[in-house]
Amino acid sequence: MSWQREGASTWINGEVRAAGAVIADAAGVTAVVHTLAKAPHAADAIATALIEQEVRQSCDD
């Protein structure tokens, strides 16, 4: 995989068997996630959830 862009989001990810890693930047928030023994795309899902949580918290402030 290489760096990918969609709108204001930039990310890179990679998976090998049950291990995954992602670096994602969206809405001014960067998440770095590494997973072991998880389902496919788990690192992507966790990074997305972390970014969404951070954006919600910053809107509440």
ABEGO torsion letter per residue (X at the ends): XBBBBBEABBBBBBBBEABBBBBBBBGGBBBBBBBBGBBBGAAAAAAAAAAAAAAAAAAAX
